[in-house]
């Protein structure tokens, strides 16, 4: 004769007063200690008729170990990025934009990228009012990143005052395919702000907005 249990299925409930760590209460993510407390509570109050299997237990440990490893890797990568960014303070970097900063020494550096080879590249410089003040003929150039220097001389041959100017690049294709140019502003890095979530941010001089480290195209 076989015995068939007529007992209703049991539902595991935690005794009143059991302390379960809450990430939401402290507005933070679960730590390793929180996980171990939860796991201990789970083992103490599991259903005796349906206990946690060794494979499930191992899977939970593996998942937490993986998450902890990823978090540790992200922390290490952010620290490495912060060290790299700190080394840029005092240097000029090329970032998206078309500002040409003419210093008191009478020289300005600009940068751009060509989609293809050009048989001639012309750069026009305008003042803050949008008036054309200088034209530079850079000649033929290869595809890729390029730089140029402007001595601050106007079309009339006069020396222009220091300040911020804008520039535009007009390449002439060396073949049948049209060539486009992407301009970059060359500005100084004045400080680095470390952010655990988004990585380091560079504060820039000459009125330029802060940018992420990944926005840097070239370092001078």
Secondary structure, DSSP 8 states (H G I E B T S, - for coil): ---------------TT-----HHHHTS---HHHHHHHHHHHHHTS-GGG---HHHHHHHHHHHHHHHHHHHHHHHHHHHHHHHHHTTTTSEEEEES-EEEE-TTS-EEEEEEESS-EEEEEEEEE-TTS-EEEEEEEEEE-SEEEEEEE-SB-TTS-B--SEEEEEEEEEEESSSS---EEEEEEEEEEEEE--TTT--EEEESTT---EEGGG--EE-
